[in-house]
Amino acid sequence: MKHKSRRIFNFWALFSGPALWWGTVLLVPYLIMLAISFYSRQFPFHVPDFQFGNYAALLEDSQYYTVLFRSLWISLAVSVTAFLLSYPLAYFLAFKMRSGRLQLFLYTATIVPLWVSYLLRAYTWKTILGSEGILNSFLMWIGIIDEPSTIFLYNQGAMIITMAYIFTPFMVMPIYASLEKIPKSLIEASKDLGAPRFRTFLKITLPLSMPGVLAGFTFTFGLSIGDFISPVLVGGPYSNMIANVVATQFGMAMNWPLGSALGVVLLFIVLGIITASDKLERVGRLNMG
């Protein structure tokens, strides 16, 4: 009995700290945001009043639908773009790179931007795409345009390019990790049986790397839909995303209850993406099994 009590004490001593940290740092802020979303606004105060008026306002105003669908579309476009850039790179590093040192160097160079300020990376693309930027200078130098163009900046295309560049490392890392785990013997067996390279890729490499693809897609989509810096720097006036609206409600509008309701909606969208990704991965494992 004494030994059992000691084991219980050791268990709680080991896990009480992380559980307290998780509850205080992660769970409590979300609970506070959820509670404030039911408040009513009586300027300049926010009155505790359990009601669904803030959520009703989101449903009744079409501008919130516009911003929400724009956020979903841009996040999807960023995720697809990042995938198209990341998968060939990860495949090259995993299967084509012979030198271990060069492989490590290229992989490190891919993830180094994560250690650089987000704001600096976004400003880099603003400089590249600007009217006096590198892209305009190059196009004028080769004679395609005669004067600087403004079509490359302050639009959704500029946002997608900038965000895809910023979030590509989050796509590369899980895909590369999945490709590294694929037994080389499976690839060799497929070749020995006379299967073409493309068929080997479709039947073996791609299905086995799908957990990494889904993880990378989840990371990229979740980070993209919550981004509010790129829309401000390179997006222009008609490219606001849902995070920009949340920031405005908590800032200039001083409408914390409505901002919290938007934050809750954004949270559930991300949780839905994570849940769907997890289910797809489990289905894929069952099919592979």
Beta strands, then each sheet from edge to edge (+ up, - down):
strand 1: 40-42
strand 2: 45-47
sheet 1: 1+ 2-
end
